[in-house]
Amino acid sequence: MDPRRARQRRHRRQHGRHHSALHGGDDYSNYQHKGLIVLMLKTFSKVLSNGKFKSATHRVIRKEGKERYSFAFFSNVDPEKWLEPLPQFTEDAGEAPKYRRFLYKEYLQLRMRNKTHPPSRPEDAIDISYYAV
């Protein structure tokens, strides 16, 4: 068995399926639990958690005859704030930072440039990996 999949299976057994999904291990479409709340984190949470938490792609598949309720709450980081991995995910965890420190407004400007001046090659688009070390 692939070592990565084996780690994911062990992790799911230890922490439960929902915990694993928060760490990017599973697809939420498999969850049919009444009262389940899914928290979708923005891309910068990947930096703050040093890659531990990943942002999810929003996708809804509702089975016919089933109800689904959504509540959206949007929040953003102050553009003047510096972002970097938090010590809980680096120093305290004994791991090296996977992202360099950056000013959030710089990231927003680069992302906007992707929209106003799309790169000729998709791989040249700026995303959070631009700040990876």
MODELLER restraints for C-alpha pairs under 7 A, 6 or more apart:
rsr = mdl.restraints
at = mdl.atoms
rsr.add(forms.Gaussian(group=physical.xy_distance, feature=features.Distance(at['CA:8:A'], at['CA:25:A']), mean=6.44, stdev=0.5))
rsr.add(forms.Gaussian(group=physical.xy_distance, feature=features.Distance(at['CA:11:A'], at['CA:20:A']), mean=6.65, stdev=0.5))
rsr.add(forms.Gaussian(group=physical.xy_distance, feature=features.Distance(at['CA:12:A'], at['CA:20:A']), mean=5.59, stdev=0.5))
rsr.add(forms.Gaussian(group=physical.xy_distance, feature=features.Distance(at['CA:20:A'], at['CA:26:A']), mean=6.57, stdev=0.5))
rsr.add(forms.Gaussian(group=physical.xy_distance, feature=features.Distance(at['CA:21:A'], at['CA:27:A']), mean=6.62, stdev=0.5))
rsr.add(forms.Gaussian(group=physical.xy_distance, feature=features.Distance(at['CA:21:A'], at['CA:28:A']), mean=6.89, stdev=0.5))
rsr.add(forms.Gaussian(group=physical.xy_distance, feature=features.Distance(at['CA:22:A'], at['CA:53:A']), mean=6.63, stdev=0.5))
rsr.add(forms.Gaussian(group=physical.xy_distance, feature=features.Distance(at['CA:23:A'], at['CA:52:A']), mean=6.26, stdev=0.5))
rsr.add(forms.Gaussian(group=physical.xy_distance, feature=features.Distance(at['CA:23:A'], at['CA:53:A']), mean=5.23, stdev=0.5))
rsr.add(forms.Gaussian(group=physical.xy_distance, feature=features.Distance(at['CA:23:A'], at['CA:54:A']), mean=6.49, stdev=0.5))
rsr.add(forms.Gaussian(group=physical.xy_distance, feature=features.Distance(at['CA:24:A'], at['CA:54:A']), mean=6.01, stdev=0.5))
rsr.add(forms.Gaussian(group=physical.xy_distance, feature=features.Distance(at['CA:29:A'], at['CA:61:A']), mean=6.99, stdev=0.5))
rsr.add(forms.Gaussian(group=physical.xy_distance, feature=features.Distance(at['CA:40:A'], at['CA:55:A']), mean=6.39, stdev=0.5))
rsr.add(forms.Gaussian(group=physical.xy_distance, feature=features.Distance(at['CA:40:A'], at['CA:56:A']), mean=6.01, stdev=0.5))
rsr.add(forms.Gaussian(group=physical.xy_distance, feature=features.Distance(at['CA:41:A'], at['CA:55:A']), mean=5.00, stdev=0.5))
rsr.add(forms.Gaussian(group=physical.xy_distance, feature=features.Distance(at['CA:41:A'], at['CA:56:A']), mean=6.90, stdev=0.5))
rsr.add(forms.Gaussian(group=physical.xy_distance, feature=features.Distance(at['CA:42:A'], at['CA:55:A']), mean=5.40, stdev=0.5))
rsr.add(forms.Gaussian(group=physical.xy_distance, feature=features.Distance(at['CA:43:A'], at['CA:54:A']), mean=6.98, stdev=0.5))
rsr.add(forms.Gaussian(group=physical.xy_distance, feature=features.Distance(at['CA:43:A'], at['CA:55:A']), mean=5.30, stdev=0.5))
rsr.add(forms.Gaussian(group=physical.xy_distance, feature=features.Distance(at['CA:45:A'], at['CA:53:A']), mean=6.45, stdev=0.5))
rsr.add(forms.Gaussian(group=physical.xy_distance, feature=features.Distance(at['CA:45:A'], at['CA:54:A']), mean=6.98, stdev=0.5))
rsr.add(forms.Gaussian(group=physical.xy_distance, feature=features.Distance(at['CA:46:A'], at['CA:52:A']), mean=6.46, stdev=0.5))
rsr.add(forms.Gaussian(group=physical.xy_distance, feature=features.Distance(at['CA:46:A'], at['CA:53:A']), mean=5.19, stdev=0.5))
rsr.add(forms.Gaussian(group=physical.xy_distance, feature=features.Distance(at['CA:46:A'], at['CA:54:A']), mean=5.15, stdev=0.5))
rsr.add(forms.Gaussian(group=physical.xy_distance, feature=features.Distance(at['CA:46:A'], at['CA:55:A']), mean=6.88, stdev=0.5))
rsr.add(forms.Gaussian(group=physical.xy_distance, feature=features.Distance(at['CA:47:A'], at['CA:84:A']), mean=6.05, stdev=0.5))
rsr.add(forms.Gaussian(group=physical.xy_distance, feature=features.Distance(at['CA:47:A'], at['CA:85:A']), mean=5.33, stdev=0.5))
rsr.add(forms.Gaussian(group=physical.xy_distance, feature=features.Distance(at['CA:47:A'], at['CA:99:A']), mean=6.22, stdev=0.5))
rsr.add(forms.Gaussian(group=physical.xy_distance, feature=features.Distance(at['CA:48:A'], at['CA:83:A']), mean=6.96, stdev=0.5))
rsr.add(forms.Gaussian(group=physical.xy_distance, feature=features.Distance(at['CA:48:A'], at['CA:84:A']), mean=5.73, stdev=0.5))
rsr.add(forms.Gaussian(group=physical.xy_distance, feature=features.Distance(at['CA:48:A'], at['CA:85:A']), mean=4.12, stdev=0.5))
rsr.add(forms.Gaussian(group=physical.xy_distance, feature=features.Distance(at['CA:48:A'], at['CA:86:A']), mean=5.27, stdev=0.5))
rsr.add(forms.Gaussian(group=physical.xy_distance, feature=features.Distance(at['CA:49:A'], at['CA:85:A']), mean=5.72, stdev=0.5))
rsr.add(forms.Gaussian(group=physical.xy_distance, feature=features.Distance(at['CA:49:A'], at['CA:86:A']), mean=6.30, stdev=0.5))
rsr.add(forms.Gaussian(group=physical.xy_distance, feature=features.Distance(at['CA:49:A'], at['CA:89:A']), mean=5.64, stdev=0.5))
rsr.add(forms.Gaussian(group=physical.xy_distance, feature=features.Distance(at['CA:50:A'], at['CA:85:A']), mean=4.96, stdev=0.5))
rsr.add(forms.Gaussian(group=physical.xy_distance, feature=features.Distance(at['CA:50:A'], at['CA:89:A']), mean=5.89, stdev=0.5))
rsr.add(forms.Gaussian(group=physical.xy_distance, feature=features.Distance(at['CA:50:A'], at['CA:90:A']), mean=6.95, stdev=0.5))
rsr.add(forms.Gaussian(group=physical.xy_distance, feature=features.Distance(at['CA:50:A'], at['CA:97:A']), mean=6.24, stdev=0.5))
rsr.add(forms.Gaussian(group=physical.xy_distance, feature=features.Distance(at['CA:50:A'], at['CA:98:A']), mean=5.74, stdev=0.5))
rsr.add(forms.Gaussian(group=physical.xy_distance, feature=features.Distance(at['CA:50:A'], at['CA:99:A']), mean=6.86, stdev=0.5))
rsr.add(forms.Gaussian(group=physical.xy_distance, feature=features.Distance(at['CA:79:A'], at['CA:104:A']), mean=4.99, stdev=0.5))
rsr.add(forms.Gaussian(group=physical.xy_distance, feature=features.Distance(at['CA:79:A'], at['CA:105:A']), mean=4.37, stdev=0.5))
rsr.add(forms.Gaussian(group=physical.xy_distance, feature=features.Distance(at['CA:80:A'], at['CA:103:A']), mean=6.43, stdev=0.5))
rsr.add(forms.Gaussian(group=physical.xy_distance, feature=features.Distance(at['CA:80:A'], at['CA:104:A']), mean=6.38, stdev=0.5))
rsr.add(forms.Gaussian(group=physical.xy_distance, feature=features.Distance(at['CA:80:A'], at['CA:105:A']), mean=6.19, stdev=0.5))
rsr.add(forms.Gaussian(group=physical.xy_distance, feature=features.Distance(at['CA:81:A'], at['CA:103:A']), mean=5.85, stdev=0.5))
rsr.add(forms.Gaussian(group=physical.xy_distance, feature=features.Distance(at['CA:81:A'], at['CA:104:A']), mean=5.86, stdev=0.5))
rsr.add(forms.Gaussian(group=physical.xy_distance, feature=features.Distance(at['CA:82:A'], at['CA:101:A']), mean=6.57, stdev=0.5))
rsr.add(forms.Gaussian(group=physical.xy_distance, feature=features.Distance(at['CA:82:A'], at['CA:102:A']), mean=5.42, stdev=0.5))
rsr.add(forms.Gaussian(group=physical.xy_distance, feature=features.Distance(at['CA:82:A'], at['CA:103:A']), mean=4.37, stdev=0.5))
rsr.add(forms.Gaussian(group=physical.xy_distance, feature=features.Distance(at['CA:82:A'], at['CA:104:A']), mean=5.97, stdev=0.5))
rsr.add(forms.Gaussian(group=physical.xy_distance, feature=features.Distance(at['CA:83:A'], at['CA:101:A']), mean=5.56, stdev=0.5))
rsr.add(forms.Gaussian(group=physical.xy_distance, feature=features.Distance(at['CA:83:A'], at['CA:102:A']), mean=5.43, stdev=0.5))
rsr.add(forms.Gaussian(group=physical.xy_distance, feature=features.Distance(at['CA:83:A'], at['CA:103:A']), mean=6.18, stdev=0.5))
rsr.add(forms.Gaussian(group=physical.xy_distance, feature=features.Distance(at['CA:83:A'], at['CA:104:A']), mean=6.42, stdev=0.5))
rsr.add(forms.Gaussian(group=physical.xy_distance, feature=features.Distance(at['CA:84:A'], at['CA:99:A']), mean=6.51, stdev=0.5))
rsr.add(forms.Gaussian(group=physical.xy_distance, feature=features.Distance(at['CA:84:A'], at['CA:100:A']), mean=6.17, stdev=0.5))
rsr.add(forms.Gaussian(group=physical.xy_distance, feature=features.Distance(at['CA:84:A'], at['CA:101:A']), mean=4.51, stdev=0.5))
rsr.add(forms.Gaussian(group=physical.xy_distance, feature=features.Distance(at['CA:84:A'], at['CA:102:A']), mean=6.73, stdev=0.5))
rsr.add(forms.Gaussian(group=physical.xy_distance, feature=features.Distance(at['CA:85:A'], at['CA:97:A']), mean=6.21, stdev=0.5))
rsr.add(forms.Gaussian(group=physical.xy_distance, feature=features.Distance(at['CA:85:A'], at['CA:99:A']), mean=6.66, stdev=0.5))
rsr.add(forms.Gaussian(group=physical.xy_distance, feature=features.Distance(at['CA:90:A'], at['CA:96:A']), mean=5.62, stdev=0.5))
rsr.add(forms.Gaussian(group=physical.xy_distance, feature=features.Distance(at['CA:90:A'], at['CA:97:A']), mean=5.77, stdev=0.5))
rsr.add(forms.Gaussian(group=physical.xy_distance, feature=features.Distance(at['CA:98:A'], at['CA:132:A']), mean=5.61, stdev=0.5))
rsr.add(forms.Gaussian(group=physical.xy_distance, feature=features.Distance(at['CA:98:A'], at['CA:133:A']), mean=5.37, stdev=0.5))
rsr.add(forms.Gaussian(group=physical.xy_distance, feature=features.Distance(at['CA:99:A'], at['CA:131:A']), mean=5.34, stdev=0.5))
rsr.add(forms.Gaussian(group=physical.xy_distance, feature=features.Distance(at['CA:99:A'], at['CA:132:A']), mean=4.21, stdev=0.5))
rsr.add(forms.Gaussian(group=physical.xy_distance, feature=features.Distance(at['CA:99:A'], at['CA:133:A']), mean=5.21, stdev=0.5))
rsr.add(forms.Gaussian(group=physical.xy_distance, feature=features.Distance(at['CA:100:A'], at['CA:131:A']), mean=5.56, stdev=0.5))
rsr.add(forms.Gaussian(group=physical.xy_distance, feature=features.Distance(at['CA:100:A'], at['CA:132:A']), mean=6.22, stdev=0.5))
rsr.add(forms.Gaussian(group=physical.xy_distance, feature=features.Distance(at['CA:100:A'], at['CA:133:A']), mean=6.06, stdev=0.5))
rsr.add(forms.Gaussian(group=physical.xy_distance, feature=features.Distance(at['CA:110:A'], at['CA:126:A']), mean=6.43, stdev=0.5))
rsr.add(forms.Gaussian(group=physical.xy_distance, feature=features.Distance(at['CA:111:A'], at['CA:126:A']), mean=6.18, stdev=0.5))
rsr.add(forms.Gaussian(group=physical.xy_distance, feature=features.Distance(at['CA:111:A'], at['CA:127:A']), mean=6.93, stdev=0.5))
rsr.add(forms.Gaussian(group=physical.xy_distance, feature=features.Distance(at['CA:114:A'], at['CA:125:A']), mean=5.97, stdev=0.5))
rsr.add(forms.Gaussian(group=physical.xy_distance, feature=features.Distance(at['CA:114:A'], at['CA:126:A']), mean=6.68, stdev=0.5))
rsr.add(forms.Gaussian(group=physical.xy_distance, feature=features.Distance(at['CA:119:A'], at['CA:125:A']), mean=5.96, stdev=0.5))
